[in-house]
């Protein structure tokens, strides 16, 4: 699991190539805005996180491959 972090100056696009990941976005008060489970085998490849939102992602298994920009 990665600590909650923010990108105040840009959106972040997260694209999963292999494995299973949960991506959560957070408000300033720490409450969860959205929780998305990504898995290419299920047809769920990516998510865009608007700038300034808190983000945390958690791996479900080893061997995960992703792109983040």
CHARMM-style PDB file with segment names, atoms N, HN, CA, C and O in Angstrom:
ATOM      1  N   UNK     1       0.847  -1.177   0.000  1.00  0.00      PROA
ATOM      2  CA  UNK     1       0.000   0.000   0.000  1.00  0.00      PROA
ATOM      3  C   UNK     1       0.891   1.238   0.000  1.00  0.00      PROA
ATOM      4  O   UNK     1       1.914   1.282   0.684  1.00  0.00      PROA
ATOM      5  N   UNK     2       0.500   2.209  -0.753  1.00  0.00      PROA
ATOM      6  HN  UNK     2      -0.330   2.173  -1.308  1.00  0.00      PROA
ATOM      7  CA  UNK     2       1.210   3.486  -0.830  1.00  0.00      PROA
ATOM      8  C   UNK     2       0.477   4.494   0.052  1.00  0.00      PROA
ATOM      9  O   UNK     2      -0.754   4.512   0.072  1.00  0.00      PROA
ATOM     10  N   UNK     3       1.222   5.340   0.787  1.00  0.00      PROA
ATOM     11  HN  UNK     3       2.222   5.325   0.770  1.00  0.00      PROA
ATOM     12  CA  UNK     3       0.586   6.373   1.601  1.00  0.00      PROA
ATOM     13  C   UNK     3      -0.220   7.321   0.724  1.00  0.00      PROA
ATOM     14  O   UNK     3       0.061   7.485  -0.463  1.00  0.00      PROA
ATOM     15  N   UNK     4      -1.232   7.943   1.334  1.00  0.00      PROA
ATOM     16  HN  UNK     4      -1.461   7.810   2.298  1.00  0.00      PROA
ATOM     17  CA  UNK     4      -2.030   8.931   0.608  1.00  0.00      PROA
ATOM     18  C   UNK     4      -1.117  10.072   0.178  1.00  0.00      PROA
ATOM     19  O   UNK     4      -0.347  10.599   0.982  1.00  0.00      PROA
ATOM     20  N   UNK     5      -1.207  10.445  -1.085  1.00  0.00      PROA
ATOM     21  HN  UNK     5      -1.832  10.017  -1.738  1.00  0.00      PROA
ATOM     22  CA  UNK     5      -0.422  11.552  -1.612  1.00  0.00      PROA
ATOM     23  C   UNK     5      -1.279  12.343  -2.585  1.00  0.00      PROA
ATOM     24  O   UNK     5      -2.347  11.885  -2.991  1.00  0.00      PROA
ATOM     25  N   UNK     6      -0.818  13.520  -2.958  1.00  0.00      PROA
ATOM     26  HN  UNK     6       0.050  13.892  -2.628  1.00  0.00      PROA
ATOM     27  CA  UNK     6      -1.570  14.413  -3.845  1.00  0.00      PROA
ATOM     28  C   UNK     6      -0.667  14.941  -4.948  1.00  0.00      PROA
ATOM     29  O   UNK     6       0.550  15.037  -4.788  1.00  0.00      PROA
ATOM     30  N   UNK     7      -1.290  15.281  -6.067  1.00  0.00      PROA
ATOM     31  HN  UNK     7      -2.279  15.204  -6.197  1.00  0.00      PROA
ATOM     32  CA  UNK     7      -0.609  15.965  -7.162  1.00  0.00      PROA
ATOM     33  C   UNK     7      -1.365  17.273  -7.386  1.00  0.00      PROA
ATOM     34  O   UNK     7      -2.296  17.320  -8.189  1.00  0.00      PROA
ATOM     35  N   UNK     8      -0.969  18.340  -6.677  1.00  0.00      PROA
ATOM     36  HN  UNK     8      -0.212  18.302  -6.024  1.00  0.00      PROA
ATOM     37  CA  UNK     8      -1.734  19.583  -6.731  1.00  0.00      PROA
ATOM     38  C   UNK     8      -1.717  20.285  -8.085  1.00  0.00      PROA
ATOM     39  O   UNK     8      -2.622  21.063  -8.389  1.00  0.00      PROA
ATOM     40  N   UNK     9      -0.689  20.018  -8.907  1.00  0.00      PROA
ATOM     41  HN  UNK     9       0.046  19.387  -8.660  1.00  0.00      PROA
ATOM     42  CA  UNK     9      -0.579  20.747 -10.158  1.00  0.00      PROA
ATOM     43  C   UNK     9      -1.044  20.008 -11.399  1.00  0.00      PROA
ATOM     44  O   UNK     9      -1.045  20.578 -12.490  1.00  0.00      PROA
ATOM     45  N   UNK    10      -1.445  18.733 -11.254  1.00  0.00      PROA
ATOM     46  HN  UNK    10      -1.444  18.270 -10.368  1.00  0.00      PROA
ATOM     47  CA  UNK    10      -1.832  17.980 -12.448  1.00  0.00      PROA
ATOM     48  C   UNK    10      -2.728  16.804 -12.084  1.00  0.00      PROA
ATOM     49  O   UNK    10      -2.700  16.311 -10.956  1.00  0.00      PROA
ATOM     50  N   UNK    11      -3.521  16.364 -13.053  1.00  0.00      PROA
ATOM     51  HN  UNK    11      -3.544  16.765 -13.969  1.00  0.00      PROA
ATOM     52  CA  UNK    11      -4.263  15.121 -12.903  1.00  0.00      PROA
ATOM     53  C   UNK    11      -3.273  13.962 -12.928  1.00  0.00      PROA
ATOM     54  O   UNK    11      -2.153  14.109 -13.418  1.00  0.00      PROA
ATOM     55  N   UNK    12      -3.681  12.822 -12.407  1.00  0.00      PROA
ATOM     56  HN  UNK    12      -4.590  12.703 -12.009  1.00  0.00      PROA
ATOM     57  CA  UNK    12      -2.863  11.616 -12.504  1.00  0.00      PROA
ATOM     58  C   UNK    12      -3.695  10.536 -13.183  1.00  0.00      PROA
ATOM     59  O   UNK    12      -4.831  10.271 -12.788  1.00  0.00      PROA
ATOM     60  N   UNK    13      -3.126   9.924 -14.194  1.00  0.00      PROA
ATOM     61  HN  UNK    13      -2.204  10.139 -14.515  1.00  0.00      PROA
ATOM     62  CA  UNK    13      -3.776   8.808 -14.877  1.00  0.00      PROA
ATOM     63  C   UNK    13      -3.040   7.539 -14.491  1.00  0.00      PROA
ATOM     64  O   UNK    13      -1.816   7.465 -14.597  1.00  0.00      PROA
ATOM     65  N   UNK    14      -3.781   6.550 -14.048  1.00  0.00      PROA
ATOM     66  HN  UNK    14      -4.776   6.610 -13.962  1.00  0.00      PROA
ATOM     67  CA  UNK    14      -3.235   5.288 -13.571  1.00  0.00      PROA
ATOM     68  C   UNK    14      -3.770   4.195 -14.483  1.00  0.00      PROA
ATOM     69  O   UNK    14      -4.983   4.001 -14.565  1.00  0.00      PROA
ATOM     70  N   UNK    15      -2.875   3.470 -15.177  1.00  0.00      PROA
ATOM     71  HN  UNK    15      -1.890   3.628 -15.111  1.00  0.00      PROA
ATOM     72  CA  UNK    15      -3.270   2.410 -16.109  1.00  0.00      PROA
ATOM     73  C   UNK    15      -2.609   1.110 -15.669  1.00  0.00      PROA
ATOM     74  O   UNK    15      -1.385   1.028 -15.564  1.00  0.00      PROA
ATOM     75  N   UNK    16      -3.422   0.109 -15.418  1.00  0.00      PROA
ATOM     76  HN  UNK    16      -4.416   0.176 -15.504  1.00  0.00      PROA
ATOM     77  CA  UNK    16      -2.936  -1.189 -14.967  1.00  0.00      PROA
ATOM     78  C   UNK    16      -2.756  -2.118 -16.159  1.00  0.00      PROA
ATOM     79  O   UNK    16      -3.669  -2.294 -16.966  1.00  0.00      PROA
ATOM     80  N   UNK    17      -1.580  -2.706 -16.262  1.00  0.00      PROA
ATOM     81  HN  UNK    17      -0.838  -2.564 -15.607  1.00  0.00      PROA
ATOM     82  CA  UNK    17      -1.267  -3.613 -17.364  1.00  0.00      PROA
ATOM     83  C   UNK    17      -1.432  -5.077 -16.962  1.00  0.00      PROA
ATOM     84  O   UNK    17      -1.813  -5.917 -17.777  1.00  0.00      PROA
ATOM     85  N   UNK    18      -1.137  -5.372 -15.687  1.00  0.00      PROA
ATOM     86  HN  UNK    18      -0.827  -4.689 -15.025  1.00  0.00      PROA
ATOM     87  CA  UNK    18      -1.209  -6.744 -15.196  1.00  0.00      PROA
ATOM     88  C   UNK    18      -1.447  -6.742 -13.690  1.00  0.00      PROA
ATOM     89  O   UNK    18      -0.893  -5.910 -12.972  1.00  0.00      PROA
ATOM     90  N   UNK    19      -2.263  -7.664 -13.216  1.00  0.00      PROA
ATOM     91  HN  UNK    19      -2.713  -8.340 -13.800  1.00  0.00      PROA
ATOM     92  CA  UNK    19      -2.508  -7.815 -11.792  1.00  0.00      PROA
ATOM     93  C   UNK    19      -3.848  -7.229 -11.377  1.00  0.00      PROA
ATOM     94  O   UNK    19      -4.755  -7.069 -12.193  1.00  0.00      PROA
ATOM     95  N   UNK    20      -3.951  -6.915 -10.107  1.00  0.00      PROA
ATOM     96  HN  UNK    20      -3.214  -7.044  -9.444  1.00  0.00      PROA
ATOM     97  CA  UNK    20      -5.188  -6.363  -9.535  1.00  0.00      PROA
ATOM     98  C   UNK    20      -4.791  -5.314  -8.499  1.00  0.00      PROA
ATOM     99  O   UNK    20      -3.954  -5.568  -7.633  1.00  0.00      PROA
ATOM    100  N   UNK    21      -5.399  -4.139  -8.597  1.00  0.00      PROA
ATOM    101  HN  UNK    21      -6.079  -3.932  -9.300  1.00  0.00      PROA
ATOM    102  CA  UNK    21      -5.072  -3.004  -7.730  1.00  0.00      PROA
ATOM    103  C   UNK    21      -6.361  -2.293  -7.334  1.00  0.00      PROA
ATOM    104  O   UNK    21      -7.296  -2.202  -8.129  1.00  0.00      PROA
ATOM    105  N   UNK    22      -6.404  -1.791  -6.103  1.00  0.00      PROA
ATOM    106  HN  UNK    22      -5.644  -1.865  -5.458  1.00  0.00      PROA
ATOM    107  CA  UNK    22      -7.497  -0.921  -5.669  1.00  0.00      PROA
ATOM    108  C   UNK    22      -6.942   0.493  -5.569  1.00  0.00      PROA
ATOM    109  O   UNK    22      -5.929   0.724  -4.910  1.00  0.00      PROA
ATOM    110  N   UNK    23      -7.609   1.437  -6.225  1.00  0.00      PROA
ATOM    111  HN  UNK    23      -8.432   1.249  -6.760  1.00  0.00      PROA
ATOM    112  CA  UNK    23      -7.218   2.844  -6.201  1.00  0.00      PROA
ATOM    113  C   UNK    23      -8.321   3.620  -5.481  1.00  0.00      PROA
ATOM    114  O   UNK    23      -9.485   3.570  -5.877  1.00  0.00      PROA
ATOM    115  N   UNK    24      -7.945   4.338  -4.420  1.00  0.00      PROA
ATOM    116  HN  UNK    24      -6.999   4.379  -4.098  1.00  0.00      PROA
ATOM    117  CA  UNK    24      -8.910   5.149  -3.663  1.00  0.00      PROA
ATOM    118  C   UNK    24      -8.527   6.620  -3.774  1.00  0.00      PROA
ATOM    119  O   UNK    24      -7.349   6.977  -3.740  1.00  0.00      PROA
ATOM    120  N   UNK    25      -9.556   7.470  -3.909  1.00  0.00      PROA
ATOM    121  HN  UNK    25     -10.513   7.180  -3.937  1.00  0.00      PROA
ATOM    122  CA  UNK    25      -9.338   8.914  -3.889  1.00  0.00      PROA
ATOM    123  C   UNK    25      -9.981   9.481  -2.627  1.00  0.00      PROA
ATOM    124  O   UNK    25     -10.971   8.948  -2.125  1.00  0.00      PROA
ATOM    125  N   UNK    26      -9.396  10.584  -2.117  1.00  0.00      PROA
ATOM    126  HN  UNK    26      -8.592  11.017  -2.525  1.00  0.00      PROA
ATOM    127  CA  UNK    26      -9.785  11.152  -0.827  1.00  0.00      PROA
ATOM    128  C   UNK    26     -10.015  12.659  -0.916  1.00  0.00      PROA
ATOM    129  O   UNK    26      -9.366  13.356  -1.695  1.00  0.00      PROA
ATOM    130  N   UNK    27     -10.957  13.147  -0.099  1.00  0.00      PROA
ATOM    131  HN  UNK    27     -11.484  12.580   0.534  1.00  0.00      PROA
ATOM    132  CA  UNK    27     -11.168  14.584   0.105  1.00  0.00      PROA
ATOM    133  C   UNK    27     -10.094  15.132   1.027  1.00  0.00      PROA
ATOM    134  O   UNK    27      -9.290  14.378   1.575  1.00  0.00      PROA
ATOM    135  N   UNK    28     -10.085  16.447   1.194  1.00  0.00      PROA
ATOM    136  HN  UNK    28     -10.738  17.059   0.748  1.00  0.00      PROA
ATOM    137  CA  UNK    28      -9.149  17.090   2.122  1.00  0.00      PROA
ATOM    138  C   UNK    28      -9.339  16.622   3.561  1.00  0.00      PROA
ATOM    139  O   UNK    28      -8.377  16.592   4.329  1.00  0.00      PROA
ATOM    140  N   UNK    29     -10.570  16.254   3.942  1.00  0.00      PROA
ATOM    141  HN  UNK    29     -11.352  16.279   3.319  1.00  0.00      PROA
ATOM    142  CA  UNK    29     -10.826  15.806   5.314  1.00  0.00      PROA
ATOM    143  C   UNK    29     -10.503  14.324   5.524  1.00  0.00      PROA
ATOM    144  O   UNK    29     -10.709  13.794   6.616  1.00  0.00      PROA
ATOM    145  N   UNK    30      -9.998  13.652   4.483  1.00  0.00      PROA
ATOM    146  HN  UNK    30      -9.831  14.082   3.596  1.00  0.00      PROA
ATOM    147  CA  UNK    30      -9.608  12.253   4.603  1.00  0.00      PROA
ATOM    148  C   UNK    30     -10.695  11.242   4.278  1.00  0.00      PROA
ATOM    149  O   UNK    30     -10.451  10.036   4.318  1.00  0.00      PROA
ATOM    150  N   UNK    31     -11.902  11.721   3.954  1.00  0.00      PROA
ATOM    151  HN  UNK    31     -12.101  12.701   3.921  1.00  0.00      PROA
ATOM    152  CA  UNK    31     -12.970  10.790   3.601  1.00  0.00      PROA
ATOM    153  C   UNK    31     -12.790  10.293   2.166  1.00  0.00      PROA
ATOM    154  O   UNK    31     -12.308  11.021   1.298  1.00  0.00      PROA
ATOM    155  N   UNK    32     -13.188   9.039   1.933  1.00  0.00      PROA
ATOM    156  HN  UNK    32     -13.579   8.447   2.638  1.00  0.00      PROA
ATOM    157  CA  UNK    32     -13.034   8.415   0.618  1.00  0.00      PROA
ATOM    158  C   UNK    32     -14.069   8.979  -0.348  1.00  0.00      PROA
ATOM    159  O   UNK    32     -15.264   8.994  -0.054  1.00  0.00      PROA
ATOM    160  N   UNK    33     -13.600   9.440  -1.499  1.00  0.00      PROA
ATOM    161  HN  UNK    33     -12.629   9.428  -1.738  1.00  0.00      PROA
ATOM    162  CA  UNK    33     -14.488   9.900  -2.562  1.00  0.00      PROA
ATOM    163  C   UNK    33     -14.915   8.709  -3.406  1.00  0.00      PROA
ATOM    164  O   UNK    33     -16.095   8.536  -3.710  1.00  0.00      PROA
ATOM    165  N   UNK    34     -13.929   7.886  -3.781  1.00  0.00      PROA
ATOM    166  HN  UNK    34     -12.970   8.027  -3.534  1.00  0.00      PROA
ATOM    167  CA  UNK    34     -14.207   6.766  -4.676  1.00  0.00      PROA
ATOM    168  C   UNK    34     -13.182   5.660  -4.433  1.00  0.00      PROA
ATOM    169  O   UNK    34     -12.027   5.933  -4.108  1.00  0.00      PROA
ATOM    170  N   UNK    35     -13.610   4.426  -4.591  1.00  0.00      PROA
ATOM    171  HN  UNK    35     -14.549   4.204  -4.854  1.00  0.00      PROA
ATOM    172  CA  UNK    35     -12.740   3.267  -4.531  1.00  0.00      PROA
ATOM    173  C   UNK    35     -12.976   2.457  -5.802  1.00  0.00      PROA
ATOM    174  O   UNK    35     -14.100   2.038  -6.079  1.00  0.00      PROA
ATOM    175  N   UNK    36     -11.898   2.237  -6.581  1.00  0.00      PROA
ATOM    176  HN  UNK    36     -10.985   2.577  -6.356  1.00  0.00      PROA
ATOM    177  CA  UNK    36     -12.014   1.543  -7.859  1.00  0.00      PROA
ATOM    178  C   UNK    36     -11.073   0.350  -7.851  1.00  0.00      PROA
ATOM    179  O   UNK    36      -9.885   0.492  -7.561  1.00  0.00      PROA
ATOM    180  N   UNK    37     -11.601  -0.821  -8.168  1.00  0.00      PROA
ATOM    181  HN  UNK    37     -12.566  -0.937  -8.403  1.00  0.00      PROA
ATOM    182  CA  UNK    37     -10.757  -2.007  -8.313  1.00  0.00      PROA
ATOM    183  C   UNK    37     -10.444  -2.192  -9.793  1.00  0.00      PROA
ATOM    184  O   UNK    37     -11.346  -2.332 -10.619  1.00  0.00      PROA
ATOM    185  N   UNK    38      -9.151  -2.189 -10.115  1.00  0.00      PROA
ATOM    186  HN  UNK    38      -8.418  -2.075  -9.443  1.00  0.00      PROA
ATOM    187  CA  UNK    38      -8.711  -2.350 -11.494  1.00  0.00      PROA
ATOM    188  C   UNK    38      -8.182  -3.762 -11.710  1.00  0.00      PROA
ATOM    189  O   UNK    38      -7.447  -4.295 -10.879  1.00  0.00      PROA
ATOM    190  N   UNK    39      -8.563  -4.358 -12.835  1.00  0.00      PROA
ATOM    191  HN  UNK    39      -9.159  -3.925 -13.510  1.00  0.00      PROA
ATOM    192  CA  UNK    39      -8.084  -5.682 -13.213  1.00  0.00      PROA
ATOM    193  C   UNK    39      -8.274  -5.834 -14.719  1.00  0.00      PROA
ATOM    194  O   UNK    39      -9.410  -5.918 -15.185  1.00  0.00      PROA
ATOM    195  N   UNK    40      -7.186  -5.870 -15.489  1.00  0.00      PROA
ATOM    196  HN  UNK    40      -6.263  -5.802 -15.110  1.00  0.00      PROA
ATOM    197  CA  UNK    40      -7.321  -6.002 -16.935  1.00  0.00      PROA
ATOM    198  C   UNK    40      -8.123  -7.231 -17.362  1.00  0.00      PROA
ATOM    199  O   UNK    40      -8.833  -7.184 -18.367  1.00  0.00      PROA
ATOM    200  N   UNK    41      -8.020  -8.324 -16.614  1.00  0.00      PROA
ATOM    201  HN  UNK    41      -7.443  -8.362 -15.798  1.00  0.00      PROA
ATOM    202  CA  UNK    41      -8.778  -9.532 -16.961  1.00  0.00      PROA
ATOM    203  C   UNK    41     -10.281  -9.300 -16.878  1.00  0.00      PROA
ATOM    204  O   UNK    41     -11.057 -10.000 -17.530  1.00  0.00      PROA
ATOM    205  N   UNK    42     -10.699  -8.309 -16.067  1.00  0.00      PROA
ATOM    206  HN  UNK    42     -10.069  -7.741 -15.538  1.00  0.00      PROA
ATOM    207  CA  UNK    42     -12.116  -7.960 -15.939  1.00  0.00      PROA
ATOM    208  C   UNK    42     -12.494  -6.781 -16.839  1.00  0.00      PROA
ATOM    209  O   UNK    42     -13.634  -6.318 -16.809  1.00  0.00      PROA
ATOM    210  N   UNK    43     -11.533  -6.294 -17.643  1.00  0.00      PROA
ATOM    211  HN  UNK    43     -10.607  -6.670 -17.666  1.00  0.00      PROA
ATOM    212  CA  UNK    43     -11.799  -5.167 -18.534  1.00  0.00      PROA
ATOM    213  C   UNK    43     -11.713  -3.811 -17.863  1.00  0.00      PROA
ATOM    214  O   UNK    43     -12.162  -2.817 -18.432  1.00  0.00      PROA
ATOM    215  N   UNK    44     -11.144  -3.745 -16.663  1.00  0.00      PROA
ATOM    216  HN  UNK    44     -10.779  -4.552 -16.201  1.00  0.00      PROA
ATOM    217  CA  UNK    44     -11.007  -2.479 -15.931  1.00  0.00      PROA
ATOM    218  C   UNK    44      -9.525  -2.118 -15.890  1.00  0.00      PROA
ATOM    219  O   UNK    44      -8.764  -2.646 -15.080  1.00  0.00      PROA
ATOM    220  N   UNK    45      -9.135  -1.209 -16.780  1.00  0.00      PROA
ATOM    221  HN  UNK    45      -9.754  -0.781 -17.438  1.00  0.00      PROA
ATOM    222  CA  UNK    45      -7.719  -0.928 -16.994  1.00  0.00      PROA
ATOM    223  C   UNK    45      -7.183   0.309 -16.299  1.00  0.00      PROA
ATOM    224  O   UNK    45      -6.013   0.332 -15.916  1.00  0.00      PROA
ATOM    225  N   UNK    46      -8.001   1.340 -16.124  1.00  0.00      PROA
ATOM    226  HN  UNK    46      -8.952   1.322 -16.435  1.00  0.00      PROA
ATOM    227  CA  UNK    46      -7.429   2.575 -15.622  1.00  0.00      PROA
ATOM    228  C   UNK    46      -8.424   3.526 -15.016  1.00  0.00      PROA
ATOM    229  O   UNK    46      -9.638   3.330 -15.075  1.00  0.00      PROA
ATOM    230  N   UNK    47      -7.860   4.573 -14.424  1.00  0.00      PROA
ATOM    231  HN  UNK    47      -6.874   4.732 -14.376  1.00  0.00      PROA
ATOM    232  CA  UNK    47      -8.653   5.605 -13.776  1.00  0.00      PROA
ATOM    233  C   UNK    47      -7.875   6.922 -13.861  1.00  0.00      PROA
ATOM    234  O   UNK    47      -6.645   6.929 -13.824  1.00  0.00      PROA
ATOM    235  N   UNK    48      -8.603   8.029 -13.975  1.00  0.00      PROA
ATOM    236  HN  UNK    48      -9.603   8.023 -14.005  1.00  0.00      PROA
ATOM    237  CA  UNK    48      -7.993   9.353 -13.932  1.00  0.00      PROA
ATOM    238  C   UNK    48      -8.355  10.003 -12.600  1.00  0.00      PROA
ATOM    239  O   UNK    48      -9.521  10.024 -12.205  1.00  0.00      PROA
ATOM    240  N   UNK    49      -7.354  10.529 -11.918  1.00  0.00      PROA
ATOM    241  HN  UNK    49      -6.406  10.512 -12.239  1.00  0.00      PROA
ATOM    242  CA  UNK    49      -7.566  11.189 -10.629  1.00  0.00      PROA
ATOM    243  C   UNK    49      -7.364  12.685 -10.841  1.00  0.00      PROA
ATOM    244  O   UNK    49      -6.273  13.106 -11.226  1.00  0.00      PROA
ATOM    245  N   UNK    50      -8.396  13.501 -10.598  1.00  0.00      PROA
ATOM    246  HN  UNK    50      -9.282  13.159 -10.285  1.00  0.00      PROA
ATOM    247  CA  UNK    50      -8.263  14.950 -10.778  1.00  0.00      PROA
ATOM    248  C   UNK    50      -7.200  15.543  -9.847  1.00  0.00      PROA
ATOM    249  O   UNK    50      -6.987  15.063  -8.733  1.00  0.00      PROA
ATOM    250  N   UNK    51      -6.548  16.586 -10.329  1.00  0.00      PROA
ATOM    251  HN  UNK    51      -6.721  16.976 -11.234  1.00  0.00      PROA
ATOM    252  CA  UNK    51      -5.502  17.221  -9.522  1.00  0.00      PROA
ATOM    253  C   UNK    51      -6.048  17.651  -8.169  1.00  0.00      PROA
ATOM    254  O   UNK    51      -7.195  18.078  -8.038  1.00  0.00      PROA
ATOM    255  N   UNK    52      -5.191  17.523  -7.177  1.00  0.00      PROA
ATOM    256  HN  UNK    52      -4.259  17.176  -7.284  1.00  0.00      PROA
ATOM    257  CA  UNK    52      -5.540  17.933  -5.834  1.00  0.00      PROA
ATOM    258  C   UNK    52      -6.205  16.864  -4.983  1.00  0.00      PROA
ATOM    259  O   UNK    52      -6.215  16.984  -3.758  1.00  0.00      PROA
ATOM    260  N   UNK    53      -6.759  15.826  -5.589  1.00  0.00      PROA
ATOM    261  HN  UNK    53      -6.752  15.729  -6.584  1.00  0.00      PROA
ATOM    262  CA  UNK    53      -7.378  14.752  -4.805  1.00  0.00      PROA
ATOM    263  C   UNK    53      -6.277  13.932  -4.143  1.00  0.00      PROA
ATOM    264  O   UNK    53      -5.190  13.773  -4.699  1.00  0.00      PROA
ATOM    265  N   UNK    54      -6.567  13.414  -2.954  1.00  0.00      PROA
ATOM    266  HN  UNK    54      -7.450  13.543  -2.503  1.00  0.00      PROA
ATOM    267  CA  UNK    54      -5.669  12.461  -2.331  1.00  0.00      PROA
ATOM    268  C   UNK    54      -5.829  11.127  -3.046  1.00  0.00      PROA
ATOM    269  O   UNK    54      -6.924  10.787  -3.495  1.00  0.00      PROA
ATOM    270  N   UNK    55      -4.746  10.375  -3.153  1.00  0.00      PROA
ATOM    271  HN  UNK    55      -3.857  10.651  -2.789  1.00  0.00      PROA
ATOM    272  CA  UNK    55      -4.797   9.064  -3.813  1.00  0.00      PROA
ATOM    273  C   UNK    55      -3.969   8.054  -3.028  1.00  0.00      PROA
ATOM    274  O   UNK    55      -2.909   8.371  -2.489  1.00  0.00      PROA
ATOM    275  N   UNK    56      -4.483   6.832  -2.979  1.00  0.00      PROA
ATOM    276  HN  UNK    56      -5.345   6.574  -3.417  1.00  0.00      PROA
ATOM    277  CA  UNK    56      -3.751   5.707  -2.396  1.00  0.00      PROA
ATOM    278  C   UNK    56      -4.097   4.475  -3.218  1.00  0.00      PROA
ATOM    279  O   UNK    56      -5.262   4.261  -3.555  1.00  0.00      PROA
ATOM    280  N   UNK    57      -3.110   3.672  -3.539  1.00  0.00      PROA
ATOM    281  HN  UNK    57      -2.164   3.845  -3.265  1.00  0.00      PROA
ATOM    282  CA  UNK    57      -3.393   2.425  -4.235  1.00  0.00      PROA
ATOM    283  C   UNK    57      -2.798   1.267  -3.463  1.00  0.00      PROA
ATOM    284  O   UNK    57      -1.762   1.394  -2.811  1.00  0.00      PROA
ATOM    285  N   UNK    58      -3.484   0.123  -3.554  1.00  0.00      PROA
ATOM    286  HN  UNK    58      -4.326   0.021  -4.084  1.00  0.00      PROA
ATOM    287  CA  UNK    58      -3.096  -1.097  -2.849  1.00  0.00      PROA
ATOM    288  C   UNK    58      -3.026  -2.251  -3.827  1.00  0.00      PROA
ATOM    289  O   UNK    58      -3.920  -2.427  -4.655  1.00  0.00      PROA
ATOM    290  N   UNK    59      -1.969  -3.033  -3.734  1.00  0.00      PROA
ATOM    291  HN  UNK    59      -1.242  -2.890  -3.062  1.00  0.00      PROA
ATOM    292  CA  UNK    59      -1.795  -4.200  -4.592  1.00  0.00      PROA
ATOM    293  C   UNK    59      -2.524  -5.399  -4.008  1.00  0.00      PROA
ATOM    294  O   UNK    59      -2.516  -5.609  -2.795  1.00  0.00      PROA
ATOM    295  N   UNK    60      -3.151  -6.181  -4.872  1.00  0.00      PROA
ATOM    296  HN  UNK    60      -3.158  -6.010  -5.857  1.00  0.00      PROA
ATOM    297  CA  UNK    60      -3.814  -7.420  -4.448  1.00  0.00      PROA
ATOM    298  C   UNK    60      -2.901  -8.617  -4.607  1.00  0.00      PROA
ATOM    299  O   UNK    60      -3.107  -9.648  -3.966  1.00  0.00      PROA
ATOM    300  N   UNK    61      -1.887  -8.489  -5.459  1.00  0.00      PROA
ATOM    301  HN  UNK    61      -1.719  -7.652  -5.979  1.00  0.00      PROA
ATOM    302  CA  UNK    61      -1.000  -9.618  -5.695  1.00  0.00      PROA
ATOM    303  C   UNK    61       0.359  -9.108  -6.179  1.00  0.00      PROA
ATOM    304  O   UNK    61       0.504  -7.936  -6.525  1.00  0.00      PROA
ATOM    305  N   UNK    62       1.340  -9.992  -6.198  1.00  0.00      PROA
ATOM    306  HN  UNK    62       1.223 -10.944  -5.916  1.00  0.00      PROA
ATOM    307  CA  UNK    62       2.654  -9.644  -6.717  1.00  0.00      PROA
ATOM    308  C   UNK    62       2.634  -9.707  -8.235  1.00  0.00      PROA
ATOM    309  O   UNK    62       1.732 -10.311  -8.815  1.00  0.00      PROA
ATOM    310  N   UNK    63       3.590  -9.107  -8.870  1.00  0.00      PROA
ATOM    311  HN  UNK    63       4.323  -8.616  -8.399  1.00  0.00      PROA
ATOM    312  CA  UNK    63       3.673  -9.148 -10.321  1.00  0.00      PROA
ATOM    313  C   UNK    63       2.801  -8.104 -11.004  1.00  0.00      PROA
ATOM    314  O   UNK    63       2.493  -8.231 -12.189  1.00  0.00      PROA
ATOM    315  N   UNK    64       2.406  -7.082 -10.271  1.00  0.00      PROA
ATOM    316  HN  UNK    64       2.656  -6.979  -9.309  1.00  0.00      PROA
ATOM    317  CA  UNK    64       1.592  -6.001 -10.833  1.00  0.00      PROA
ATOM    318  C   UNK    64       2.468  -5.134 -11.733  1.00  0.00      PROA
ATOM    319  O   UNK    64       3.615  -4.832 -11.404  1.00  0.00      PROA
ATOM    320  N   UNK    65       1.908  -4.742 -12.873  1.00  0.00      PROA
ATOM    321  HN  UNK    65       0.976  -4.988 -13.140  1.00  0.00      PROA
ATOM    322  CA  UNK    65       2.597  -3.822 -13.786  1.00  0.00      PROA
ATOM    323  C   UNK    65       1.627  -2.693 -14.134  1.00  0.00      PROA
ATOM    324  O   UNK    65       0.493  -2.951 -14.537  1.00  0.00      PROA
ATOM    325  N   UNK    66       2.070  -1.439 -13.981  1.00  0.00      PROA
ATOM    326  HN  UNK    66       2.991  -1.229 -13.655  1.00  0.00      PROA
ATOM    327  CA  UNK    66       1.196  -0.303 -14.257  1.00  0.00      PROA
ATOM    328  C   UNK    66       1.991   0.884 -14.780  1.00  0.00      PROA
ATOM    329  O   UNK    66       3.216   0.937 -14.666  1.00  0.00      PROA
ATOM    330  N   UNK    67       1.265   1.827 -15.351  1.00  0.00      PROA
ATOM    331  HN  UNK    67       0.271   1.784 -15.444  1.00  0.00      PROA
ATOM    332  CA  UNK    67       1.814   3.109 -15.775  1.00  0.00      PROA
ATOM    333  C   UNK    67       1.084   4.197 -15.014  1.00  0.00      PROA
ATOM    334  O   UNK    67      -0.127   4.116 -14.810  1.00  0.00      PROA
ATOM    335  N   UNK    68       1.810   5.201 -14.600  1.00  0.00      PROA
ATOM    336  HN  UNK    68       2.794   5.267 -14.765  1.00  0.00      PROA
ATOM    337  CA  UNK    68       1.201   6.337 -13.913  1.00  0.00      PROA
ATOM    338  C   UNK    68       1.805   7.604 -14.489  1.00  0.00      PROA
ATOM    339  O   UNK    68       3.026   7.754 -14.549  1.00  0.00      PROA
ATOM    340  N   UNK    69       0.939   8.515 -14.912  1.00  0.00      PROA
ATOM    341  HN  UNK    69      -0.053   8.393 -14.864  1.00  0.00      PROA
ATOM    342  CA  UNK    69       1.447   9.755 -15.503  1.00  0.00      PROA
ATOM    343  C   UNK    69       0.578  10.920 -15.073  1.00  0.00      PROA
ATOM    344  OT1 UNK    69       0.836  12.059 -15.462  1.00  0.00      PROA
TER     345      UNK     69
END
